[in-house]
């Protein structure tokens, strides 16, 4: 249960950073907010080498509303230990279609780790080579380009949810978890309640799949809340959380362009699950995704990204 709780926290943290990134652009209306935002954007900026990617024929242009993709990494980093990306969420955004696709890659998925020359659990890529290796491994696994990554430390979870003033979700299953009673229907959650809501797994008939659905509910709620103009009053809290817990290859100019040109896509989100089966190889548990399943996902994403 402790491991599950940690992993779910990280899953919820990740996409919360997109809410913060989108919210950044609203601060341009006043100088003091603009200065704070640019300082934070500079502090969290951590570029990676994209020259090795062969998944795109041309450079994307956010000002022209080219479809883009994100890899959101939830990591557990401690002093002297890089940690692992126990949560990996892929998002593709097509502003012309005004749609977004979002799904999680199970952390135990067995695949080739690019740069290691061997197969392993996909979340080990971060332990071996950080964000760079994670991006390249996911690109290889899905056969699509990953344009941007956002890495969030697990410590940001409660702060992100609380910084945006809590979130509201539509709960499909009444249950108890972490000392909270969650009824069916609309539920308001603060940081602690969001964690409890998301980590429940054993009491859900759908198991991990149900847990993943609740993770994505909160992710969407954070994005929606973070993109609201009302967030201007909460920027100090959001920026403080981002600065200490987030890294991304997004530049400030790209953040502004995404806020301006891609916001309409946030209201139409398609979610799905990566289907597979669990097995043990040499005594180690792996999640095996068939080539047929991967090909179906790749075709869906390439169409959404408008890649031939």
RAMOPE-V250975 format. One record per backbone hydrogen bond with DSSP energy under -0.5 kcal/mol. CO is the residue of the C=O (numbers start at 1). NH is the residue of the N-H. If there is no record, write none. Layout:
CO_NH ; CO_NH
This chain:
1_5 ; 2_6 ; 3_7 ; 4_8 ; 5_9 ; 6_10 ; 7_11 ; 8_12 ; 9_13 ; 10_14 ; 11_15 ; 12_16 ; 13_16 ; 13_17 ; 14_17 ; 15_18 ; 15_19 ; 16_20 ; 17_21 ; 18_22 ; 19_23 ; 20_24 ; 21_25 ; 22_25 ; 23_26 ; 24_27 ; 25_28 ; 26_29 ; 27_30 ; 30_34 ; 31_35 ; 32_36 ; 33_37 ; 34_38 ; 35_39 ; 36_40 ; 37_41 ; 38_42 ; 39_43 ; 40_44 ; 41_45 ; 44_248 ; 48_50 ; 50_53 ; 61_64 ; 61_66 ; 62_65 ; 68_93 ; 69_148 ; 70_91 ; 71_73 ; 71_150 ; 72_89 ; 73_75 ; 73_152 ; 74_86 ; 74_87 ; 75_77 ; 75_154 ; 78_81 ; 81_78 ; 84_76 ; 84_86 ; 87_74 ; 88_105 ; 89_72 ; 90_103 ; 91_70 ; 92_101 ; 93_68 ; 93_95 ; 94_98 ; 94_99 ; 99_94 ; 100_270 ; 101_92 ; 102_272 ; 103_90 ; 104_106 ; 104_274 ; 106_109 ; 107_123 ; 108_287 ; 109_122 ; 111_120 ; 112_114 ; 113_116 ; 113_117 ; 113_118 ; 118_113 ; 120_111 ; 121_124 ; 122_125 ; 123_85 ; 123_126 ; 123_127 ; 124_128 ; 125_129 ; 126_130 ; 129_133 ; 130_134 ; 131_135 ; 132_136 ; 133_137 ; 134_138 ; 135_139 ; 136_140 ; 137_141 ; 138_142 ; 139_143 ; 139_144 ; 145_147 ; 148_71 ; 149_249 ; 150_73 ; 151_247 ; 152_75 ; 153_156 ; 154_157 ; 156_160 ; 157_161 ; 158_162 ; 159_163 ; 160_164 ; 161_166 ; 162_165 ; 167_189 ; 169_171 ; 169_187 ; 171_185 ; 175_182 ; 177_180 ; 180_177 ; 180_182 ; 181_183 ; 182_175 ; 185_171 ; 187_169 ; 189_167 ; 190_194 ; 191_195 ; 192_196 ; 193_197 ; 194_198 ; 195_199 ; 196_200 ; 201_204 ; 203_205 ; 204_207 ; 206_209 ; 207_211 ; 208_212 ; 209_213 ; 210_214 ; 211_215 ; 212_216 ; 213_217 ; 214_218 ; 215_219 ; 216_220 ; 217_221 ; 218_222 ; 219_223 ; 220_224 ; 221_225 ; 222_226 ; 223_227 ; 225_228 ; 228_231 ; 229_232 ; 230_233 ; 231_234 ; 232_235 ; 234_238 ; 235_239 ; 236_240 ; 237_241 ; 238_242 ; 239_243 ; 240_244 ; 241_245 ; 242_245 ; 242_246 ; 245_153 ; 247_151 ; 248_46 ; 251_255 ; 252_256 ; 253_257 ; 254_258 ; 255_259 ; 256_260 ; 257_261 ; 258_262 ; 262_265 ; 263_266 ; 264_267 ; 265_268 ; 268_100 ; 270_102 ; 273_275 ; 277_288 ; 279_286 ; 281_284 ; 284_281 ; 286_279 ; 286_288 ; 287_110 ; 287_289 ; 288_277 ; 288_290 ; 290_294 ; 291_295 ; 292_296 ; 293_297 ; 294_298 ; 295_299 ; 296_300 ; 297_301 ; 298_302 ; 299_303 ; 300_304 ; 301_305 ; 302_306 ; 302_307 ; 303_306
